[in-house]
């Protein structure tokens, strides 16, 4: 049995072959990330090891490993896709810290030979599709946040009093007013009855005419700048158009993600305050739970395990998340932990306990993230809905 380590790059990859004693077979092979490059890799194998049994190892470097992985999978080969952190730990053992592709491909093969690694898998096409959509959704959410910040910046200049008029400036009533009238001048020149009619409709009769009067008075007496109103109005109109488009795209994305999530026998959405969309994001990043020996290994994969700083008799009591695992999974779990920390459930009690112990808000949410990950692991491992657990 031989092992082929492949160092992944955007345009080119590098492959090295070793046997199970760690002996390097021949020279490394550099090949392009194309059909011709894949054929060159096959010729390289035939030349050096003929038709001997072989397995492959490669790092999960961005999305650049997908194509060669798919090619080798179609050929029936066994492929191990590892986290770059695992090869970095072996690389640090070498005294001469040289960076070259042939050395890296050799080290990747060594990681596979030692057998101390966890793998990433593309065995389920639906899982990959859901992961792509969830990651894309995350980027669209980021774009929407940027648009909201830009709108808020303009409002702070032309209508600084506005954000205090509503508990949620991005609720349907507030955005309805802004989209309809854009600037405080137009709001001030609108009859109260007309303004109230809009507010009544957008709030589903929850707000009274007093709110319309308060908005009109604030617009009339605003301390915002009065110059260049046409430019601000034009900019806000375009920003709201983009915001509405992003909201529509997010809604379409959510519907598509749910279609994939419902095909999995998954119960992560049964955890209180975790939506099916957030559950789908978590599941898509974890994949096959059997890859993890225990909940601690999943915690480490997510990068929410605490760092430990110790030297001699000194041991730090102020440790932070390692943040060395999957950033997408860590982000999804942190969002879920934030939801759980502020609603009635055992994790909310655990959050309050950490806060009462003097922990900072982020430290307390980090502790909740750790506990939540153990729950996620148990649900995926057992294939059963969430059962309340009392944390001490």
C-alpha positions in Angstrom: 0.0 0.0 0.0 1.3 3.4 -1.0 0.2 6.9 0.1 0.0 9.9 -2.1 0.0 13.3 -0.5 -1.4 16.2 -2.6 -0.6 19.8 -1.8 -3.6 21.8 -3.1 -3.2 25.1 -5.0 -5.5 27.3 -7.0 -4.0 26.5 -10.4 -1.6 23.7 -9.7 -1.2 20.8 -7.2 1.9 18.9 -6.1 1.9 15.1 -5.4 4.4 13.0 -3.5 4.3 9.2 -3.0 5.5 7.4 0.1 5.3 3.8 1.3 4.1 2.7 4.7 7.7 3.0 6.1 7.7 6.7 5.2 10.2 6.2 2.3 9.7 8.7 -0.5 9.1 7.1 -3.9 10.6 9.0 -6.8 10.3 12.7 -7.2 7.2 14.8 -6.6 4.9 15.7 -9.5 3.5 19.1 -10.2 0.3 19.1 -12.3 -2.4 21.7 -13.2 -5.9 21.7 -11.9 -7.4 20.5 -15.2 -8.3 17.3 -17.0 -4.8 17.1 -18.5 -3.4 17.6 -15.0 -5.4 14.7 -13.6 -4.2 12.5 -16.5 -0.6 13.5 -15.7 -1.2 12.5 -12.0 -2.4 9.0 -13.2 0.7 8.7 -15.5 2.9 9.6 -12.5 1.4 6.8 -10.4 1.8 4.2 -13.2 5.4 5.2 -13.7 6.4 5.0 -10.0 4.1 2.3 -8.4 2.4 0.7 -11.4 -1.0 -0.6 -10.3 -0.2 -1.0 -6.6 -2.8 -0.2 -4.0 -2.8 3.4 -3.1 -4.7 6.0 -1.0 -4.6 9.7 -1.2 -4.4 12.5 1.3 -5.0 16.2 0.7 -5.8 19.3 2.7 -9.2 21.0 2.7 -7.8 24.2 1.1 -10.7 26.5 0.3 -12.7 25.0 -2.5 -9.7 24.1 -4.7 -9.6 20.5 -3.7 -13.2 19.7 -4.9 -12.3 18.9 -8.5 -9.3 16.6 -7.9 -11.3 14.9 -5.1 -14.2 14.3 -7.4 -11.9 12.9 -10.1 -10.1 10.5 -7.8 -13.4 9.5 -6.2 -14.8 8.6 -9.6 -11.8 6.3 -10.1 -12.6 4.4 -6.9 -9.7 5.6 -4.8 -9.7 6.0 -1.0 -9.2 9.7 -0.2 -8.6 11.4 3.1 -9.2 15.1 3.3 -7.7 16.6 6.4 -7.7 19.9 8.2 -4.6 22.0 7.4 -4.0 22.4 11.1 -3.1 18.7 11.3 -0.4 18.9 8.8 0.8 22.2 10.3 1.5 20.4 13.6 3.8 18.0 11.8 5.4 20.7 9.8 6.4 22.6 13.0 8.5 19.6 14.0 10.9 20.3 11.2 13.8 22.5 12.3 14.3 24.2 8.9 11.0 26.0 8.2 11.1 26.0 4.4 8.0 26.3 2.4 7.8 24.4 -0.8 5.1 22.3 -2.4 7.1 19.0 -2.6 7.8 19.2 1.1 4.1 19.9 1.9 2.8 17.1 -0.2 5.3 14.7 1.6 4.1 16.0 5.0 0.4 15.4 4.1 1.3 11.9 3.1 3.1 11.5 6.5 0.0 12.7 8.3 -2.0 9.9 6.6 0.7 7.3 7.4 0.6 8.2 11.1 -3.2 7.9 11.1 -3.8 10.7 13.6 -6.3 12.8 11.7 -10.0 13.5 11.2 -11.3 13.8 7.7 -13.7 16.0 5.6 -16.0 14.1 3.3 -17.9 14.9 0.1 -19.7 11.5 0.1 -23.2 13.1 0.2 -23.9 15.4 -2.7 -27.0 16.9 -0.9 -24.8 17.8 2.1 -22.3 19.6 -0.1 -25.2 21.5 -1.9 -26.7 22.5 1.5 -23.2 23.6 2.7 -22.7 25.8 -0.4 -26.1 27.4 0.0 -25.6 28.0 3.8 -22.2 29.6 3.2 -23.6 31.8 0.4 -26.5 32.8 2.7 -23.9 33.9 5.3 -22.3 36.2 2.7 -25.7 37.6 1.6 -26.5 38.3 5.3 -23.2 40.2 5.6 -24.0 42.2 2.5 -27.4 43.1 4.0 -25.8 44.2 7.2 -23.5 46.5 5.3 -26.4 48.1 3.5 -28.2 48.7 6.8 -25.1 50.3 8.3 -24.9 52.7 5.3 -28.6 53.6 5.6 -28.1 54.2 9.3 -25.1 56.4 8.6 -27.1 58.6 6.3 -30.1 58.8 8.7 -27.7 59.9 11.5 -26.8 62.9 9.3 -30.3 64.0 8.0 -32.6 62.6 10.7 -30.6 61.7 13.9 -33.8 61.5 16.0 -35.3 58.7 13.9 -33.7 55.7 15.5 -35.2 56.5 18.9 -38.7 56.5 17.5 -38.9 52.7 17.1 -37.6 49.8 19.2 -36.7 48.1 16.0 -35.6 50.5 13.2 -35.6 47.6 10.7 -39.1 46.4 11.6 -41.9 46.6 8.9 -43.4 49.8 10.3 -40.1 51.8 10.4 -38.8 50.5 7.0 -42.3 51.2 5.5 -42.0 54.9 6.5 -38.5 55.3 5.3 -39.1 53.6 2.0 -42.3 55.6 1.3 -41.0 59.1 2.4 -37.2 58.7 2.3 -36.3 62.1 3.9 -37.6 64.0 7.0 -38.8 66.9 4.9 -41.3 64.6 3.1 -42.4 63.1 6.4 -42.9 66.6 7.8 -45.0 67.7 4.8 -47.2 64.6 5.0 -50.7 64.9 6.6 -50.9 63.1 9.9 -53.9 61.0 8.7 -51.9 59.8 5.7 -48.9 59.0 7.9 -51.1 57.2 10.4 -52.8 55.1 7.7 -49.4 53.8 6.7 -48.3 53.1 10.3 -51.6 51.4 11.1 -51.3 49.1 8.0 -47.6 48.2 8.6 -48.0 47.6 12.3 -51.2 45.6 11.9 -53.2 48.1 14.0 -50.7 47.8 16.9 -49.6 51.4 16.8 -51.9 54.4 17.4 -52.1 57.9 15.9 -49.8 59.1 18.7 -47.0 57.4 17.0 -47.8 59.2 13.7 -47.8 62.5 15.5 -44.5 61.7 17.2 -42.8 60.8 13.9 -44.1 63.9 12.2 -43.0 66.2 15.0 -39.5 64.6 15.1 -39.2 65.1 11.3 -40.4 68.7 11.5 -38.0 69.6 14.3 -35.0 67.4 13.3 -31.5 68.8 13.9 -30.3 66.9 10.8 -28.5 68.8 8.0 -30.7 70.5 5.5 -28.4 70.7 2.5 -27.9 68.2 -0.4 -31.3 66.6 0.3 -31.7 65.4 -3.2 -28.4 63.5 -3.1 -29.2 61.8 0.2 -32.7 61.0 -1.1 -31.3 59.4 -4.2 -28.8 57.4 -2.3 -31.3 56.1 0.2 -33.7 55.1 -2.6 -31.0 52.9 -4.2 -29.9 51.5 -0.9 -33.5 50.5 0.0 -33.9 48.9 -3.4 -30.8 46.8 -2.8 -32.0 46.0 0.7 -35.3 44.7 -0.6 -33.5 42.6 -3.2 -31.3 41.0 -0.6 -34.3 40.3 1.6 -36.0 38.6 -1.3 -32.8 36.5 -2.0 -32.5 35.5 1.6 -36.1 34.3 1.6 -35.5 32.3 -1.5 -32.3 30.9 -0.1 -34.1 29.9 3.1 -36.7 28.0 1.2 -34.0 26.1 -0.9 -32.0 25.3 2.2 -35.1 23.9 4.0 -35.7 21.6 1.0 -32.3 20.0 1.5 -32.5 20.0 5.3 -35.8 18.1 5.3 -34.2 15.3 3.4 -31.9 14.5 6.4 -33.1 12.7 9.4 -31.9 15.4 11.7 -33.3 16.8 14.9 -31.0 19.8 15.6 -34.0 22.1 15.1 -35.6 20.5 18.2 -33.1 22.4 20.4 -35.0 25.4 21.8 -34.5 28.6 19.9 -32.5 27.0 17.1 -34.3 27.6 13.7 -34.3 24.9 11.0 -32.1 27.3 8.9 -29.5 27.6 11.6 -29.7 23.8 12.2 -29.1 23.3 8.5 -26.0 25.5 8.7 -24.6 23.5 11.6 -25.4 20.1 10.0 -23.8 21.1 6.7 -20.5 22.0 8.4 -20.4 18.9 10.6 -21.4 16.3 8.0 -21.0 12.7 9.2 -20.9 12.8 13.0 -19.0 9.5 13.0 -15.9 11.4 12.0 -15.6 12.6 15.6 -14.6 10.2 18.4 -16.5 12.3 21.1 -18.0 15.7 21.8 -14.6 17.0 22.7 -13.2 16.3 19.2 -16.2 18.2 17.7 -15.6 21.1 20.1 -12.0 21.2 18.9 -13.1 21.0 15.2 -15.3 24.0 15.7 -12.4 25.9 17.4 -14.3 26.7 20.5 -12.1 24.8 22.8 -10.1 27.0 25.3 -6.4 27.6 24.8 -4.2 26.6 27.7 -1.2 28.8 28.6 1.1 27.1 31.0 4.8 27.5 31.7 6.6 25.9 34.7 4.5 26.8 37.8 2.4 29.4 35.9 -1.0 28.5 34.5 -3.2 31.2 33.0 -6.7 31.5 34.2 -7.8 33.8 31.4 -8.0 31.6 28.3 -9.6 32.2 25.0 -11.2 30.1 22.2 -8.5 28.4 20.1 -10.4 29.5 16.9 -8.4 26.9 15.0 -11.2 24.8 13.6 -13.9 25.5 11.0 -14.8 29.2 11.0 -18.2 28.5 9.4 -19.2 25.9 12.1 -17.9 28.2 14.9 -19.9 31.1 13.6 -23.1 29.0 13.3 -22.7 27.5 16.8 -21.9 31.0 18.3 -25.1 32.4 16.7 -27.1 29.4 18.1 -25.5 30.0 21.5 -26.5 33.6 21.4 -30.1 32.6 20.7 -30.1 30.1 23.5 -28.5 32.5 26.0 -31.4 34.9 25.9 -34.4 32.6 26.0 -36.0 30.4 28.6 -34.1 27.1 28.5 -31.3 25.3 30.5 -28.6 27.0 28.4 -30.1 30.4 29.4 -29.7 29.3 33.1 -26.1 28.3 32.4 -25.4 31.7 30.7 -26.8 33.5 33.8 -24.7 31.4 36.1 -21.5 32.3 34.2 -22.5 36.0 34.3 -23.1 35.8 38.0 -19.6 34.4 38.4 -18.2 37.6 36.9 -17.7 36.3 33.4 -17.8 38.8 30.5 -20.8 38.4 28.1 -18.7 36.9 25.3 -17.0 34.5 27.7 -20.4 33.4 29.0 -21.6 32.9 25.4 -18.4 31.0 24.7 -19.2 28.6 27.6 -22.7 28.2 26.3 -21.3 27.4 22.8 -19.2 24.6 24.4 -22.2 23.1 26.2 -24.3 23.5 23.1 -21.8 21.6 21.0 -22.0 18.6 23.3 -25.8 18.7 22.9 -25.4 18.8 19.1 -23.0 15.9 19.2 -25.4 13.8 21.2 -28.4 14.6 19.0 -26.5 13.7 15.8 -24.9 10.6 17.4 -28.1 9.2 18.7 -30.5 10.4 16.0 -33.0 11.5 18.6 -34.8 14.8 19.3 -33.5 17.2 22.0 -34.1 16.3 25.6 -33.7 19.0 28.3 -30.5 18.7 30.3 -29.8 20.6 33.5 -26.3 22.1 33.5 -24.4 22.6 36.7 
